[in-house]
Amino acid sequence: MQRLDPFKREALVVLYWHRMVSTDQVRRLIAPTAPTRTVQHKLRALKSDGLVDGLDRHHAPRTWHVTESGAELVEESGRVDARPYRIPQAAVVELLQEHTLDVVETGIAFTAAARRRGDECGPLSWTPEVAHRFRDGRGRRQGVVIADAVLDYVLDEDGRRSQRTFFIELDRATMPVARLAQKLRSYVQYYEYVPGKPNSGGRPAWRSRYARFPRLLIVLSGAAEHVLERRLTDLRAYARAMHGLALAGDRVCTLGTTLRRLRDHGPTADIALPLLADNGAPVSAFAWPKTGDS
């Protein structure tokens, strides 16, 4: 890694960590003021070195991912934890590609806000595809909910700094609303899961990983904005009608937004629809809407 210049080192780590990133996303994550041509040149140089490879997208900018050699170099550097997967080019299908890029775009919305505000959230502040295992209320059936990303953000409010963690769920208008609502239920089950015998009064499993239970942010993309807005409204109605789910709103903060709204206005604006709270007025992604509000 030392033989690479700082930009190339950072780009290689970012590509390794996030699997697939477009040219413009690399620029906005690492060097927002750099000309696109400079970023393209450096990525092509990494490709010439056999460390990354590029994929052309239909009517869209090229995306990049590390090669086996690039992955080995990052892992040897110890900059980040080793990821348990590789992405061979033959396995990169259009749906996976667009979904992955939209998850990265979600993270960029937070990093851009942090840059503007003086908060802390960088290119490696979110981890893609994090699995969380739990058992049902009777402790019999095992389940797993895999967050598309777990994102950490340090919010600075007039010198008072606080850590916020998010479960990010990205849906490109491919999942039925009913199934999205079931995902909400899985997060509530994970919140309630205590390893060992049921009702034993033990420590919830999530406390071994998080200081506070992360808030869940569902981000919709992949369709016209009016379609996504309608899906958000339907999701809220469906979730609040599910038995026992609305009652969890004071324990599990669940919000929904669109990628366009998040990208255009940032997470600190009132861009998120509370999915379980009584009051459905849009709030900041950092707000905690309470049940029982009028």
Secondary structure as UniProt FT lines:
FT   TURN            2..3
FT   HELIX           6..18
FT   STRAND          21..22
FT   HELIX           23..30
FT   TURN            32..33
FT   HELIX           36..48
FT   TURN            49..50
FT   STRAND          52..57
FT   TURN            58..59
FT   STRAND          60..66
FT   HELIX           68..77
FT   HELIX           89..91
FT   HELIX           94..117
FT   TURN            123..124
FT   STRAND          126..135
FT   TURN            137..138
FT   STRAND          142..157
FT   TURN            158..159
FT   STRAND          160..171
FT   HELIX           177..192
FT   TURN            198..199
FT   HELIX           205..208
FT   STRAND          215..220
FT   HELIX           225..241
FT   TURN            243..245
FT   HELIX           246..250
FT   STRAND          254..258
FT   HELIX           259..265
FT   TURN            267..268
FT   STRAND          272..274
FT   TURN            285..286
FT   TURN            291..292
//
